[in-house]
Amino acid sequence: MREFFSAKANRLWMVLSGFFIANALVAEFMGVKLFSLERTLGMEEVRLNILGQGPLSFTLTAGVLLWPVVFVMTDIINEYYGRRGIRSLSYLTAGLIAYGFAMLFMAIELAPAEFWRTAHIKPTWTPEEQAAIRAQVADYNTAYTIVFGQSLWIIVGSLVAFLIAQIVDVTIFHRIKAITGEKKIWLRATGSTLVSQFIDSFVVVFIALYIGQQIGFVQVLAISIVNYIYKGLMAIALTPVIYLVHWIIDRYLGEPLATQMKEAAQRA
């Protein structure tokens, strides 16, 4: 695998792996916020009835804005660096996410400076605006703890789902490529993502809500289906992006090196 020691291959690895880790980390910390997809798009909330559970709408974690990017990056790295590369990167990312949460919990336990608790009022705001902010957030330390002090089961569910989904994605990607060869990028990339996101959607909700909060199994199943509908649609919508990124990388590496890396990745 001498071809991987080229400067271009090393630089590409640094960019792709750095972007992969950054998106996964940011997605985890963004995920503490829930948002309404329909209201964000200026639409009326849908009222779905699934498995007798409802009405259900697309209430999602903010992390879903970046997780589709992570899974696109999974397929791109898989294409050029193989199973070994993306698996090692996935384990490293999961470890860094766990480390990040551990540091965050330590920060929550730090004794806050008294002036900081209410010092975030901008002096340029009007008295009315300042009063409104103080009424909503009386203590910034409490707000900090509420926002970032996620349930342990949510963190566990997210990490377990991430690792399982990554392993499944990698496996299906290479099995499809072994059958189709270099053709049909959309099938191996989007197909593997659809399957891995299906598993991710159910595992994370099952651990966080069924085990962590004892919510009924059928309700958890219905919520998982709603989450997967969004993730599945995003996986399909991002298919053209995969082709665009492939084209950019192939242009950067040059056809001989790109071909060598893809062949080595399939054997790895």
Helices and strands as residue ranges (DSSP letters): G 2-5, H 7-30, E 34-36, H 37-40, E 48-50, E 53-56, E 59-61, G 62-65, H 67-109, G 114-118, H 127-136, H 140-148, H 152-180, H 185-205, I 206-211, H 217-237, H 239-253, H 255-267
